[in-house]
Amino acid sequence: MVTIKKIGSAVVGIAVLIGAVGKFVPHWFMTMPFPLSIILWISTGHGMPPYFSTDAWKEDEIDTWTRDGDLVVATGAKSGTTFMLYCTHQIRTKGKDTDDELFPDVSIATPWPDLIQSRGGSWAEQKERYNTTILPDGRTMKEVWDHPSYPFRIFKSHFGPPELPVRKKGGKKIKYLAMVRNVLDVAASMTDFYSAHTDEFRNLWGGLPPDIPPDVRDADGFHLAMKDMLPGNSIEGIYWGYVNSWWPYRNDPNVILLHYSDVRKDLKGSVAKIAKFLDVKLSSSELNTVVNRCSMEHMKKANKFHYYMPLNTDSTWNNNEHFIVKSGKMVNKGHVGNGQSTVFALSLFGLISA
């Protein structure tokens, strides 16, 4: 009986300790091995992934750091985000940033306010560092993302309404670019994307996202990713939640909703459409230059998509040497129909109809 009481007391003590950590220093969980790190994070009421926050986009906050004309590239996960960030940068510079001097890395030229770059960090504590952080070349980060020659600044997000206050009354006039992609292609891209993350980033966030062994990426990984994204399952919000959130806003004057396959099939027409939405007039020559620089071939050659985290303050992270994804992994094939071409597509259609 005494033993049972001791065990019970120990269990209660552990539960209280976990609850206290979850309330006051939840980032401590990120030092634990996966999946324990994530189990404790979720069980104490925290959202996923642990490095995302909506704080920058709250209605009482967004006007403190944005200005009229800013663009938020809020594409769906694995639906052409990096592609659109680089392409809209080409549009705002009319293709004249030929050596990518204003695009040293995607996370520097087109900041990602969703991303909390340090364990225990927050939007509030890293907000000012977007202005003051010194880059390896001696420039401040603000000199790149807020260059005086830009007709508009570009920011990244994976959120949709209502987290993004698209119809906010008053305040700054912000434009939003949203993009969806065939769900099979998203699932096919997702499995490779998990394993594209560097060990340094994974170690910072409790092993997340998990590395998927090569022998299951094209098979079980594809099938499981699609199953998890189906309505009612664990990550349905990544696809269906995103699509449903943007659809009612598709005709709003400050929103352009695109489909990835349409943009890939008619890149020139899509660039012209986006430029018009952004009030940028491109000559025929400028349009051709921008289209060429938005091509997959040029983006692979440019290789400016490591996603550095220059605002990170953790001792285990080297801001000049560590980055989120492995070199060359953010610009993959970019093909339309990859999901349908996998050997599991037929079984997947069976899964959807089941």
Disulfide bonds with the S-S distance in Angstrom:
Cys87-Cys294 2.32
